[in-house]
Amino acid sequence: MRRPPDPRLALLAAALAPGAGHVLIGRAGRGLGFAFFTLLLGWLSTKIAPDDASFLGRHAAGAFVWALSLPDAYRAAALDRRAARHP
């Protein structure tokens, strides 16, 4: 059994690309779900946002899902690491 990655590495990967932290720790389905909904809701919010909104304002829904994925990836990696230490 391979040792789970450091939770900080999972957090860094999740910060760089939506869902990448989950894919790194072996939860590819969850990671791809976060990536899909980040892109989908980011695109959808560009259609709803006013023209004078900032970049973050135009992509707010996608940024929200991406922000939710950060602590989720860290928490999942920390739980995996703790379970590997104390079987």
N, C-alpha and C positions, 0 to 999 in steps of 0.2 A: 504494500500500500504506500502510495507516495504521500509525502508530508504536505499538508495544506499550505498555500502561500501566506505570506504575512498580510494581515488585514490592511496595513498601510499601503502595501503594493496594490491590493484590490481597490482601495479608495483612489489611489493615483490613476489607475487604469480607468476607473469609472469617471473620474474628473476629465480625463482626456477625450473619452468617447462614450456616449451613452450606451450602457449595457456591457462594456468591455470588462468591467470588474467582475460581473457575474459570469461571463464566459471564462475568465481567467480561473475562477474557483470551481468551475465545472457545472455551473447552472446556466447552460447555454440557452435553454428555452426561456428562462426568466429574463436573461440579458437581451435576447432578441425581442422579447415583448416590450421591455423598456425602450429599446432603440426604436422599434416600430411606432410606439405611441408618442415618443418624443418627436419624431419626424412628422407624424400625422397631425398631432395637435399643434405643433409649431407651424405647419403649413396652414392649418385651419384658422389659427389665430391671425395669420397675416391677411386672410380674407375678411376678417371681422374688424380688425383694428383700424382706427382712422389713419389717414395718409400722413398726418404730422406726428405720429407716434415714433418714439425712439426704436432702435433695433430690438432692444429687450422688450419693449412694449408691444412690438409687432409679433414677437415670438414667445409671448409670456406663457402660454399654455404648455408649449414644449419645454421651456426652461423650468417650469414647475415640475413636470414629470422627471426631467433630468435631475433636478435637485432632490427629488424623493428617492432616486436610485442611488445616490451617494451614500447615505447612512445605511441603506438596505444592503448594499454590497459589503460595506465594512462590517456590519453586524453579522451577516452570513459567514464571512471569512473568519471572524473572531469565534463564532460558535463552532465552526469546523475545526479550527485550530485547538480549541479547548476540548472538544470531543476526541481529537487525536491524542492529546496528552493524557487524558483520563478516560481510557476505554471502559 
